[in-house]
């Protein structure tokens, strides 16, 4: 479990902030933004049979820890640390999902300005 003071969390936020800063098109200052996050989680080996095929009993959804809200808190902190936004209170729309992935691990993030009402 990741705690707020966990060194892994601190290191991940710093790494994510650096990656976001490199990829970001520019600072969104005080503008409201929407964030879409897809967390790719590596499937455990126990989900596969001896032939390397996915077991029929393997879960389709990631229900393991850490909780999605913990992931999101770390991501929003990283977006703020990166300088893309001044404060995570600018996030007015948020969508997130944890999915199993066979070929990658990590998070895909999309940050969109929300200049007009929905």
CNS distance restraints for C-alpha pairs under 8 A (distance, minus, plus):
assign (resid   1 and name CA) (resid  65 and name CA) 6.81 0.50 0.50
assign (resid   1 and name CA) (resid  66 and name CA) 5.99 0.50 0.50
assign (resid   2 and name CA) (resid   6 and name CA) 5.89 0.50 0.50
assign (resid   2 and name CA) (resid   8 and name CA) 7.40 0.50 0.50
assign (resid   2 and name CA) (resid   9 and name CA) 6.34 0.50 0.50
assign (resid   2 and name CA) (resid  66 and name CA) 6.96 0.50 0.50
assign (resid   2 and name CA) (resid  70 and name CA) 7.99 0.50 0.50
assign (resid   3 and name CA) (resid   9 and name CA) 7.21 0.50 0.50
assign (resid   4 and name CA) (resid   9 and name CA) 6.88 0.50 0.50
assign (resid   4 and name CA) (resid  10 and name CA) 7.84 0.50 0.50
assign (resid   5 and name CA) (resid   9 and name CA) 7.24 0.50 0.50
assign (resid   5 and name CA) (resid  10 and name CA) 7.08 0.50 0.50
assign (resid   6 and name CA) (resid  10 and name CA) 6.44 0.50 0.50
assign (resid   7 and name CA) (resid  11 and name CA) 6.04 0.50 0.50
assign (resid   8 and name CA) (resid  12 and name CA) 5.98 0.50 0.50
assign (resid   9 and name CA) (resid  13 and name CA) 6.08 0.50 0.50
assign (resid   9 and name CA) (resid  74 and name CA) 7.38 0.50 0.50
assign (resid  10 and name CA) (resid  14 and name CA) 6.29 0.50 0.50
assign (resid  11 and name CA) (resid  15 and name CA) 6.16 0.50 0.50
assign (resid  12 and name CA) (resid  16 and name CA) 5.91 0.50 0.50
assign (resid  13 and name CA) (resid  17 and name CA) 5.91 0.50 0.50
assign (resid  13 and name CA) (resid  74 and name CA) 6.21 0.50 0.50
assign (resid  13 and name CA) (resid  75 and name CA) 7.04 0.50 0.50
assign (resid  13 and name CA) (resid  77 and name CA) 7.05 0.50 0.50
assign (resid  13 and name CA) (resid  78 and name CA) 5.04 0.50 0.50
assign (resid  14 and name CA) (resid  18 and name CA) 6.26 0.50 0.50
assign (resid  14 and name CA) (resid  78 and name CA) 6.78 0.50 0.50
assign (resid  14 and name CA) (resid  81 and name CA) 7.83 0.50 0.50
assign (resid  15 and name CA) (resid  19 and name CA) 6.31 0.50 0.50
assign (resid  16 and name CA) (resid  20 and name CA) 6.01 0.50 0.50
assign (resid  16 and name CA) (resid  75 and name CA) 7.56 0.50 0.50
assign (resid  16 and name CA) (resid  78 and name CA) 5.88 0.50 0.50
assign (resid  16 and name CA) (resid  79 and name CA) 7.90 0.50 0.50
assign (resid  17 and name CA) (resid  21 and name CA) 6.04 0.50 0.50
assign (resid  17 and name CA) (resid  78 and name CA) 4.54 0.50 0.50
assign (resid  17 and name CA) (resid  79 and name CA) 5.97 0.50 0.50
assign (resid  17 and name CA) (resid  80 and name CA) 7.80 0.50 0.50
assign (resid  17 and name CA) (resid  81 and name CA) 5.82 0.50 0.50
assign (resid  17 and name CA) (resid  82 and name CA) 4.42 0.50 0.50
assign (resid  18 and name CA) (resid  22 and name CA) 6.35 0.50 0.50
assign (resid  18 and name CA) (resid  82 and name CA) 6.25 0.50 0.50
assign (resid  19 and name CA) (resid  23 and name CA) 6.32 0.50 0.50
assign (resid  20 and name CA) (resid  24 and name CA) 5.70 0.50 0.50
assign (resid  20 and name CA) (resid  78 and name CA) 7.85 0.50 0.50
assign (resid  20 and name CA) (resid  79 and name CA) 6.79 0.50 0.50
assign (resid  20 and name CA) (resid  82 and name CA) 6.18 0.50 0.50
assign (resid  20 and name CA) (resid  84 and name CA) 7.87 0.50 0.50
assign (resid  21 and name CA) (resid  82 and name CA) 5.04 0.50 0.50
assign (resid  21 and name CA) (resid  83 and name CA) 6.92 0.50 0.50
assign (resid  21 and name CA) (resid  84 and name CA) 6.92 0.50 0.50
assign (resid  24 and name CA) (resid  84 and name CA) 6.82 0.50 0.50
assign (resid  26 and name CA) (resid  84 and name CA) 6.51 0.50 0.50
assign (resid  27 and name CA) (resid  83 and name CA) 6.34 0.50 0.50
assign (resid  27 and name CA) (resid  84 and name CA) 4.42 0.50 0.50
assign (resid  27 and name CA) (resid  85 and name CA) 6.17 0.50 0.50
assign (resid  28 and name CA) (resid  84 and name CA) 5.66 0.50 0.50
assign (resid  28 and name CA) (resid  85 and name CA) 5.38 0.50 0.50
assign (resid  28 and name CA) (resid  86 and name CA) 7.88 0.50 0.50
assign (resid  28 and name CA) (resid 113 and name CA) 7.41 0.50 0.50
assign (resid  29 and name CA) (resid  84 and name CA) 7.16 0.50 0.50
assign (resid  29 and name CA) (resid  85 and name CA) 5.37 0.50 0.50
assign (resid  29 and name CA) (resid  86 and name CA) 5.77 0.50 0.50
assign (resid  30 and name CA) (resid  85 and name CA) 6.82 0.50 0.50
assign (resid  30 and name CA) (resid  86 and name CA) 6.44 0.50 0.50
assign (resid  30 and name CA) (resid  87 and name CA) 7.91 0.50 0.50
assign (resid  30 and name CA) (resid  90 and name CA) 6.77 0.50 0.50
assign (resid  31 and name CA) (resid  85 and name CA) 7.86 0.50 0.50
assign (resid  31 and name CA) (resid  90 and name CA) 6.57 0.50 0.50
assign (resid  31 and name CA) (resid 113 and name CA) 6.66 0.50 0.50
assign (resid  31 and name CA) (resid 114 and name CA) 7.31 0.50 0.50
assign (resid  31 and name CA) (resid 115 and name CA) 7.16 0.50 0.50
assign (resid  32 and name CA) (resid  90 and name CA) 4.66 0.50 0.50
assign (resid  32 and name CA) (resid  91 and name CA) 5.88 0.50 0.50
assign (resid  32 and name CA) (resid  92 and name CA) 6.12 0.50 0.50
assign (resid  32 and name CA) (resid 113 and name CA) 6.02 0.50 0.50
assign (resid  32 and name CA) (resid 114 and name CA) 5.34 0.50 0.50
assign (resid  32 and name CA) (resid 115 and name CA) 6.77 0.50 0.50
assign (resid  33 and name CA) (resid  90 and name CA) 5.96 0.50 0.50
assign (resid  33 and name CA) (resid  91 and name CA) 4.91 0.50 0.50
assign (resid  33 and name CA) (resid  92 and name CA) 5.94 0.50 0.50
assign (resid  33 and name CA) (resid  93 and name CA) 6.84 0.50 0.50
assign (resid  33 and name CA) (resid 111 and name CA) 6.52 0.50 0.50
assign (resid  33 and name CA) (resid 112 and name CA) 5.41 0.50 0.50
assign (resid  33 and name CA) (resid 113 and name CA) 4.39 0.50 0.50
assign (resid  33 and name CA) (resid 114 and name CA) 4.95 0.50 0.50
assign (resid  33 and name CA) (resid 115 and name CA) 7.98 0.50 0.50
assign (resid  34 and name CA) (resid  91 and name CA) 5.63 0.50 0.50
assign (resid  34 and name CA) (resid  92 and name CA) 5.85 0.50 0.50
assign (resid  34 and name CA) (resid  93 and name CA) 4.42 0.50 0.50
assign (resid  34 and name CA) (resid  94 and name CA) 5.75 0.50 0.50
assign (resid  34 and name CA) (resid 111 and name CA) 5.70 0.50 0.50
assign (resid  34 and name CA) (resid 112 and name CA) 5.17 0.50 0.50
assign (resid  34 and name CA) (resid 113 and name CA) 6.36 0.50 0.50
assign (resid  34 and name CA) (resid 114 and name CA) 6.28 0.50 0.50
assign (resid  35 and name CA) (resid  91 and name CA) 6.90 0.50 0.50
assign (resid  35 and name CA) (resid  93 and name CA) 6.27 0.50 0.50
assign (resid  35 and name CA) (resid  94 and name CA) 4.95 0.50 0.50
assign (resid  35 and name CA) (resid  95 and name CA) 6.39 0.50 0.50
assign (resid  35 and name CA) (resid 109 and name CA) 7.04 0.50 0.50
assign (resid  35 and name CA) (resid 110 and name CA) 5.68 0.50 0.50
assign (resid  35 and name CA) (resid 111 and name CA) 4.67 0.50 0.50
assign (resid  35 and name CA) (resid 112 and name CA) 6.55 0.50 0.50
assign (resid  36 and name CA) (resid  94 and name CA) 5.93 0.50 0.50
assign (resid  36 and name CA) (resid  95 and name CA) 4.76 0.50 0.50
assign (resid  36 and name CA) (resid  96 and name CA) 5.82 0.50 0.50
assign (resid  36 and name CA) (resid 109 and name CA) 5.74 0.50 0.50
assign (resid  36 and name CA) (resid 110 and name CA) 5.08 0.50 0.50
assign (resid  36 and name CA) (resid 111 and name CA) 6.60 0.50 0.50
assign (resid  37 and name CA) (resid  95 and name CA) 6.26 0.50 0.50
assign (resid  37 and name CA) (resid  96 and name CA) 4.66 0.50 0.50
assign (resid  37 and name CA) (resid  97 and name CA) 6.61 0.50 0.50
assign (resid  37 and name CA) (resid 107 and name CA) 6.57 0.50 0.50
assign (resid  37 and name CA) (resid 108 and name CA) 5.63 0.50 0.50
assign (resid  37 and name CA) (resid 109 and name CA) 4.66 0.50 0.50
assign (resid  37 and name CA) (resid 110 and name CA) 6.55 0.50 0.50
assign (resid  38 and name CA) (resid  96 and name CA) 5.71 0.50 0.50
assign (resid  38 and name CA) (resid  97 and name CA) 5.12 0.50 0.50
assign (resid  38 and name CA) (resid  98 and name CA) 6.06 0.50 0.50
assign (resid  38 and name CA) (resid  99 and name CA) 7.23 0.50 0.50
assign (resid  38 and name CA) (resid 107 and name CA) 5.50 0.50 0.50
assign (resid  38 and name CA) (resid 108 and name CA) 5.14 0.50 0.50
assign (resid  38 and name CA) (resid 109 and name CA) 6.69 0.50 0.50
assign (resid  39 and name CA) (resid  96 and name CA) 7.63 0.50 0.50
assign (resid  39 and name CA) (resid  97 and name CA) 6.16 0.50 0.50
assign (resid  39 and name CA) (resid  98 and name CA) 4.68 0.50 0.50
assign (resid  39 and name CA) (resid  99 and name CA) 6.14 0.50 0.50
assign (resid  39 and name CA) (resid 105 and name CA) 7.65 0.50 0.50
assign (resid  39 and name CA) (resid 106 and name CA) 5.84 0.50 0.50
assign (resid  39 and name CA) (resid 107 and name CA) 4.33 0.50 0.50
assign (resid  39 and name CA) (resid 108 and name CA) 6.51 0.50 0.50
assign (resid  40 and name CA) (resid  98 and name CA) 6.16 0.50 0.50
assign (resid  40 and name CA) (resid  99 and name CA) 5.22 0.50 0.50
assign (resid  40 and name CA) (resid 100 and name CA) 5.77 0.50 0.50
assign (resid  40 and name CA) (resid 101 and name CA) 5.55 0.50 0.50
assign (resid  40 and name CA) (resid 104 and name CA) 6.65 0.50 0.50
assign (resid  40 and name CA) (resid 105 and name CA) 4.91 0.50 0.50
assign (resid  40 and name CA) (resid 106 and name CA) 5.18 0.50 0.50
assign (resid  40 and name CA) (resid 107 and name CA) 5.88 0.50 0.50
assign (resid  40 and name CA) (resid 108 and name CA) 7.92 0.50 0.50
assign (resid  41 and name CA) (resid  62 and name CA) 7.69 0.50 0.50
assign (resid  41 and name CA) (resid  98 and name CA) 6.90 0.50 0.50
assign (resid  41 and name CA) (resid  99 and name CA) 5.98 0.50 0.50
assign (resid  41 and name CA) (resid 100 and name CA) 4.84 0.50 0.50
assign (resid  41 and name CA) (resid 101 and name CA) 5.62 0.50 0.50
assign (resid  41 and name CA) (resid 104 and name CA) 7.59 0.50 0.50
assign (resid  41 and name CA) (resid 105 and name CA) 5.36 0.50 0.50
assign (resid  41 and name CA) (resid 106 and name CA) 6.86 0.50 0.50
assign (resid  42 and name CA) (resid 100 and name CA) 5.82 0.50 0.50
assign (resid  42 and name CA) (resid 101 and name CA) 5.20 0.50 0.50
assign (resid  42 and name CA) (resid 102 and name CA) 5.98 0.50 0.50
assign (resid  42 and name CA) (resid 103 and name CA) 7.59 0.50 0.50
assign (resid  42 and name CA) (resid 104 and name CA) 6.77 0.50 0.50
assign (resid  42 and name CA) (resid 105 and name CA) 5.77 0.50 0.50
assign (resid  43 and name CA) (resid  47 and name CA) 6.77 0.50 0.50
assign (resid  43 and name CA) (resid 100 and name CA) 5.62 0.50 0.50
assign (resid  43 and name CA) (resid 101 and name CA) 6.16 0.50 0.50
assign (resid  43 and name CA) (resid 102 and name CA) 6.24 0.50 0.50
assign (resid  44 and name CA) (resid  48 and name CA) 7.94 0.50 0.50
assign (resid  47 and name CA) (resid  54 and name CA) 5.90 0.50 0.50
assign (resid  47 and name CA) (resid  55 and name CA) 5.73 0.50 0.50
assign (resid  47 and name CA) (resid  57 and name CA) 7.78 0.50 0.50
assign (resid  47 and name CA) (resid  58 and name CA) 5.13 0.50 0.50
assign (resid  47 and name CA) (resid  59 and name CA) 7.88 0.50 0.50
assign (resid  48 and name CA) (resid  52 and name CA) 5.39 0.50 0.50
assign (resid  48 and name CA) (resid  53 and name CA) 5.24 0.50 0.50
assign (resid  48 and name CA) (resid  54 and name CA) 4.39 0.50 0.50
assign (resid  48 and name CA) (resid  55 and name CA) 5.19 0.50 0.50
assign (resid  48 and name CA) (resid  58 and name CA) 7.71 0.50 0.50
assign (resid  49 and name CA) (resid  53 and name CA) 5.51 0.50 0.50
assign (resid  49 and name CA) (resid  54 and name CA) 6.32 0.50 0.50
assign (resid  49 and name CA) (resid  55 and name CA) 5.78 0.50 0.50
assign (resid  54 and name CA) (resid  58 and name CA) 6.78 0.50 0.50
assign (resid  60 and name CA) (resid 100 and name CA) 7.61 0.50 0.50
assign (resid  61 and name CA) (resid  98 and name CA) 7.49 0.50 0.50
assign (resid  61 and name CA) (resid  99 and name CA) 6.38 0.50 0.50
assign (resid  61 and name CA) (resid 100 and name CA) 7.04 0.50 0.50
assign (resid  62 and name CA) (resid  98 and name CA) 5.97 0.50 0.50
assign (resid  62 and name CA) (resid  99 and name CA) 5.99 0.50 0.50
assign (resid  62 and name CA) (resid 100 and name CA) 6.44 0.50 0.50
assign (resid  66 and name CA) (resid  70 and name CA) 6.43 0.50 0.50
assign (resid  66 and name CA) (resid  71 and name CA) 7.01 0.50 0.50
assign (resid  67 and name CA) (resid  71 and name CA) 6.67 0.50 0.50
assign (resid  68 and name CA) (resid  72 and name CA) 6.21 0.50 0.50
assign (resid  68 and name CA) (resid  96 and name CA) 7.71 0.50 0.50
assign (resid  68 and name CA) (resid  97 and name CA) 7.56 0.50 0.50
assign (resid  68 and name CA) (resid  98 and name CA) 7.24 0.50 0.50
assign (resid  69 and name CA) (resid  73 and name CA) 6.08 0.50 0.50
assign (resid  70 and name CA) (resid  74 and name CA) 6.37 0.50 0.50
assign (resid  71 and name CA) (resid  75 and name CA) 6.23 0.50 0.50
assign (resid  72 and name CA) (resid  76 and name CA) 6.01 0.50 0.50
assign (resid  72 and name CA) (resid  96 and name CA) 7.84 0.50 0.50
assign (resid  73 and name CA) (resid  77 and name CA) 6.17 0.50 0.50
assign (resid  74 and name CA) (resid  78 and name CA) 6.19 0.50 0.50
assign (resid  75 and name CA) (resid  79 and name CA) 6.19 0.50 0.50
assign (resid  76 and name CA) (resid  80 and name CA) 6.29 0.50 0.50
assign (resid  76 and name CA) (resid  88 and name CA) 6.00 0.50 0.50
assign (resid  77 and name CA) (resid  81 and name CA) 6.09 0.50 0.50
assign (resid  77 and name CA) (resid  88 and name CA) 7.00 0.50 0.50
assign (resid  78 and name CA) (resid  82 and name CA) 5.97 0.50 0.50
assign (resid  79 and name CA) (resid  83 and name CA) 6.75 0.50 0.50
assign (resid  79 and name CA) (resid  84 and name CA) 5.99 0.50 0.50
assign (resid  79 and name CA) (resid  85 and name CA) 6.66 0.50 0.50
assign (resid  79 and name CA) (resid  88 and name CA) 7.70 0.50 0.50
assign (resid  80 and name CA) (resid  84 and name CA) 6.15 0.50 0.50
assign (resid  80 and name CA) (resid  85 and name CA) 5.23 0.50 0.50
assign (resid  80 and name CA) (resid  86 and name CA) 5.87 0.50 0.50
assign (resid  80 and name CA) (resid  87 and name CA) 5.75 0.50 0.50
assign (resid  80 and name CA) (resid  88 and name CA) 6.10 0.50 0.50
assign (resid  85 and name CA) (resid  90 and name CA) 7.21 0.50 0.50
assign (resid  86 and name CA) (resid  90 and name CA) 7.77 0.50 0.50
assign (resid  92 and name CA) (resid 114 and name CA) 7.96 0.50 0.50
assign (resid 101 and name CA) (resid 105 and name CA) 6.87 0.50 0.50
